[in-house]
Amino acid sequence: MNMILDLQIADEVVNDTALPSQDQFEHWVAAALQHAHADEELELTIRLVASDESQQLNYDYRGKNKPTNVLSFPFEAPAHIDLPLLGDLVICVDVVVSEATEQHKALIAHWAHMVIHGCLHLLGFDHIKDDEAEEMENRERQIMAQLGFPDPYHDEAP
């Protein structure tokens, strides 16, 4: 798979937060997409934002007036246009850092999980229904394990 990752960091993101590198983001995206688009060229954007932008987007697109860890925006090209765009992920730095602390998780593992989680949404996976959630979480566990990270749901009840 050939992949182009456009990593954007919003000006409002606090500079003292240690962010993953471009290479790390690319590695996590490739792991999440490895079986889905093996022979294709793909482009996606990951935008790292502060709480205000995340909250506004979450409100505008989901009707929830609070920042969230990751928002996924799959790209759907019109039938007559062939573009390799998978979509966009918007990840709130503040929420990811806060969740990792609250959940006693290594920050780098939580970053990887949020990227994988978002990529699976771009591929059409969801967690609204229990059976869909189970399938998505199992895929997340498998990809995280392949990358050497612990089960991201280890503290949650089965």
ABEGO torsion letter per residue (X at the ends): XBBBBBBBBBAABBAABBBBBAAAAAAAAAAAAAAABAABBBBBBBBBBBAAAAAAAAAAAAGBBBBBABBBBBBBBBAABBBABAEBBBBBAAAAAAAAAAAGBBAAAAAAAAAAAAAAAAAGBBAABAAAAAAAAAAAAAAAAAAGBBBAAAABBX
